[in-house]
């Protein structure tokens, strides 16, 4: 593999809410949220672990068949479509591997809108607890770490990951991912219209190489889903224009939109922001 790059990002899951395995959804992809960011030294960072993380795990085991994996996973939040692939992530089943999960900690004395005070480890454990899954999180043989982080920049060598808050039910954070001047902003699961958080996103996305934006609904369908915590392709274009980003990826596709309809959405979006793509499983950007 050519290592003359700063960052390489690959989409492994682009669908929102629930997987869509039907043939009419497979051009863009039916797996839920997961992206991989790779550094030139082959360090791997995973953002969200929806069903797309299963294929990513299988691919990593094939690529690094004779090496121990040291993987870092950053979760935006704990809704199912962002964690439901974890029980099927095969690197967790091999004792020679290390998987470090990260999420932004809740402020002291606060907890989720559901009333749950469970932290990162307990939330992931409960997802695999009886009667929901036959294998417990504790029984997975990889070395596992669970880090609840502050919303401050974190450095891994030349890579800096900066969490920032998003307007979505429950605590949700996006991530600015930067290495040697290459910038990707991962802003899934957000609803526009919160003036303060819209400004945070605009500021943190300034001149980014790629903005990945939750564009689940058309503007027409959004009217029926206000308050659900998702945005539109039109608002994605506005955010991209306001931040002067180089490229926009529409992300978190509505399960009801098949490939034909989503293709038309992408064409409409290009009328508002020319360098727009529809996020597609397997698509990579090398910077």
C-alpha positions in Angstrom: 0.0 0.0 0.0 1.3 3.5 -0.9 2.2 5.3 2.3 2.7 8.8 0.8 -0.4 10.4 2.4 -1.4 12.1 5.6 -4.9 10.6 6.2 -6.9 8.0 4.5 -10.6 7.7 5.3 -12.9 4.8 4.2 -16.7 4.5 4.6 -17.7 1.1 6.0 -21.3 2.0 7.0 -23.3 5.0 5.8 -26.9 4.2 6.6 -28.8 5.7 9.5 -31.2 4.1 12.1 -31.3 0.5 10.8 -29.5 -1.6 8.2 -31.0 -1.9 4.8 -29.8 -5.1 3.1 -32.3 -4.9 0.2 -30.7 -4.9 -3.3 -32.2 -1.5 -4.1 -30.0 0.0 -1.3 -26.7 -1.7 -2.0 -25.1 0.8 -4.4 -24.6 3.3 -1.6 -24.7 0.6 1.1 -27.0 -0.8 3.8 -24.7 -0.9 6.8 -25.1 1.5 9.7 -22.5 4.1 10.7 -18.8 3.3 10.6 -15.8 5.1 9.2 -12.1 4.1 9.3 -9.2 6.6 9.4 -5.8 5.2 8.5 -2.4 6.9 9.1 0.7 6.2 6.9 2.1 3.9 9.7 -1.1 1.8 9.4 -2.5 3.0 12.8 -6.3 2.5 12.5 -8.9 4.8 14.1 -12.6 3.8 13.9 -15.4 6.3 14.3 -18.7 4.6 15.3 -19.4 0.9 15.3 -22.6 0.3 13.5 -23.0 -2.8 11.4 -20.3 -1.6 9.0 -17.7 -2.3 11.6 -18.2 -6.1 11.1 -16.9 -5.9 7.5 -14.1 -3.6 8.7 -13.0 -6.1 11.3 -12.9 -8.9 8.8 -10.9 -6.8 6.4 -8.4 -5.9 9.1 -7.9 -9.5 10.2 -7.2 -10.4 6.5 -4.8 -7.5 5.9 -2.9 -7.9 9.2 -3.2 -11.7 9.5 0.2 -12.1 11.2 0.2 -9.0 13.4 -1.4 -7.9 16.6 -4.0 -5.2 16.2 -4.1 -2.1 18.3 -7.3 -0.3 17.4 -8.9 2.9 18.7 -12.7 3.3 18.5 -14.4 6.7 19.0 -18.1 6.7 19.5 -20.3 9.7 18.8 -23.1 8.4 21.1 -24.8 5.1 22.0 -27.8 4.8 19.8 -28.1 1.4 18.2 -27.0 2.3 14.7 -23.6 3.5 16.2 -22.8 0.5 18.4 -24.7 -2.5 17.1 -21.8 -3.9 15.1 -19.6 -4.3 18.2 -20.7 -7.9 19.1 -19.8 -9.0 15.5 -16.4 -7.2 15.4 -14.0 -10.2 15.1 -10.8 -8.5 16.4 -12.5 -8.5 19.8 -12.5 -12.3 19.8 -8.7 -12.7 19.5 -6.5 -12.3 22.7 -3.5 -10.8 20.9 -5.5 -7.7 19.9 -6.2 -4.5 21.8 -9.3 -2.4 21.3 -9.6 0.9 23.1 -13.1 2.5 23.1 -13.5 6.2 23.6 -16.5 8.4 24.2 -17.0 11.9 25.8 -17.7 11.6 29.5 -20.9 13.0 30.9 -20.4 16.1 33.1 -20.3 15.3 36.8 -23.9 15.0 38.1 -25.5 14.8 34.7 -26.7 11.8 32.8 -28.5 10.8 29.6 -32.0 12.0 28.7 -33.2 8.5 29.4 -32.2 8.8 33.0 -29.4 6.2 32.7 -26.2 7.0 34.5 -24.3 4.1 32.7 -20.9 5.0 31.4 -19.2 3.8 28.3 -18.2 0.3 29.5 -21.5 -0.4 31.2 -23.5 0.7 28.1 -21.6 -1.6 25.8 -21.8 -4.5 28.4 -25.5 -4.2 28.6 -25.9 -4.3 24.8 -24.4 -7.9 25.0 -26.1 -8.9 28.2 -28.6 -11.8 28.5 -31.2 -12.0 27.0 -30.0 -9.7 24.1 -26.9 -11.6 23.0 -25.5 -15.1 23.8 -21.9 -13.9 24.4 -20.9 -11.4 27.0 -18.6 -8.4 26.5 -16.4 -9.8 29.4 -15.9 -13.0 27.5 -14.4 -11.4 24.5 -10.7 -12.3 24.7 -9.1 -9.2 23.2 -7.6 -6.7 25.6 -10.3 -4.0 26.0 -10.0 -0.5 27.4 -12.8 2.0 28.0 -11.8 5.7 28.1 -14.3 8.4 28.9 -12.6 11.5 27.6 -13.0 15.3 28.1 -14.2 17.3 25.0 -10.7 18.5 24.4 -8.2 17.7 21.6 -6.4 14.4 21.9 -3.1 13.8 20.2 -1.8 10.5 18.8 1.6 11.4 17.3 0.8 13.8 14.4 -2.9 13.1 14.6 -5.3 15.3 16.6 -8.9 14.3 17.3 -11.1 17.1 18.7 -14.6 16.2 20.0 -17.3 18.9 19.6 -21.0 18.8 20.7 -23.9 18.1 18.3 -27.6 18.8 18.6 -29.1 15.3 19.0 -31.2 13.6 21.7 -28.8 12.4 24.4 -25.2 13.5 24.6 -23.6 13.4 21.1 -20.3 14.5 19.9 -18.7 14.8 16.4 -15.0 14.7 15.8 -12.5 16.9 13.9 -9.7 14.6 12.7 -6.5 16.4 11.6 -3.0 15.3 10.6 -0.3 17.5 9.1 -2.9 20.0 7.8 -5.3 17.4 6.4 -8.7 17.8 8.0 -11.9 15.6 8.1 -14.9 16.6 10.1 -17.3 13.8 11.1 -20.6 15.4 12.0 -23.2 12.7 12.0 -26.5 12.7 14.0 -27.3 16.4 14.3 -30.3 18.6 13.9 -29.7 22.1 12.5 -31.4 25.1 14.1 -29.5 25.2 17.4 -27.7 28.6 16.9 -24.8 27.9 19.3 -24.0 24.4 18.1 -24.5 25.4 14.5 -21.7 28.0 15.0 -19.5 25.4 16.8 -19.8 23.1 13.7 -19.2 26.0 11.3 -16.1 27.1 13.2 -14.6 23.7 13.6 -15.2 22.8 9.9 -13.6 25.9 8.5 -11.6 25.0 5.3 -11.8 21.2 6.1 -10.9 18.8 3.3 -14.0 16.8 3.9 -17.2 17.5 5.9 -19.3 14.3 6.7 -22.7 15.6 7.6 -26.0 14.0 8.7 -28.4 14.6 5.8 -30.9 11.9 6.7 -34.0 13.7 5.3 -35.1 15.7 2.4 -36.3 19.2 3.4 -39.9 18.0 2.8 -39.5 14.8 5.0 -37.7 16.8 7.7 -41.0 18.7 8.4 -42.5 15.4 9.6 -39.5 14.5 11.7 -38.5 17.7 13.5 -37.0 17.0 16.9 -35.7 13.6 15.9 -32.1 14.9 15.8 -31.4 14.8 12.1 -30.8 17.2 9.3 -31.2 17.6 5.5 -29.1 17.6 2.4 -29.9 21.3 2.0 -28.7 22.2 5.5 -25.6 20.1 4.8 -24.9 22.2 1.7 -25.4 25.4 3.7 -23.0 24.2 6.4 -20.4 23.3 3.7 -20.7 26.7 2.0 -20.5 28.6 5.3 -17.4 26.7 6.4 -15.7 26.8 2.9 -15.0 23.1 3.0 -13.4 21.5 0.0 -15.8 18.5 -0.2 -19.1 17.4 1.4 -20.3 13.9 2.0 -24.0 13.3 2.6 -24.2 10.7 5.4 -26.6 8.8 7.6 -29.0 7.9 4.8 -32.7 7.5 5.6 -33.5 3.7 5.4 -36.5 4.5 3.2 -34.5 6.1 0.4 -33.3 3.6 -2.2 -30.4 4.1 -4.5 -32.4 5.8 -7.2 -33.9 8.4 -4.8 -30.7 9.1 -3.1 -28.9 9.6 -6.4 -31.4 12.3 -7.2 -30.8 13.9 -3.8 -27.0 14.0 -4.5 -27.7 15.7 -7.8 -29.9 18.3 -6.1 -27.2 18.9 -3.5 -24.6 19.5 -6.2 -26.7 22.4 -7.4 -26.1 24.0 -3.9 -22.6 22.8 -3.2 -20.8 21.5 -6.3 -18.3 19.1 -4.7 -20.9 16.9 -3.0 -20.8 13.1 -2.8 -23.3 10.6 -1.4 -21.3 8.6 1.2 -20.9 5.1 -0.3 -19.6 2.0 1.4 -16.1 1.2 0.3 -15.4 4.8 -0.9 -12.0 6.2 0.3 -10.5 9.6 0.4 -6.7 9.9 0.6 -5.2 13.2 1.7 
